[in-house]
């Protein structure tokens, strides 16, 4: 199996981009980013309420 073909180059670029963006997000997060409140429901499921601003859809 060749490791320098076009598909391998694309996968390598994709992996590098994802790693870069993940590291960028984790670098210096705001203090409130990690705070969460977990509430138990009667059926045993848990709701997680994050204090982070939700992403907007549309616009």
Protein Blocks (a to p, Z undefined) as FASTA:
>chain_A
ZZkbfklmmmmmmmmmmmmmmmmmmgopafklmpccddddfkopacdddfbdcddehZZ
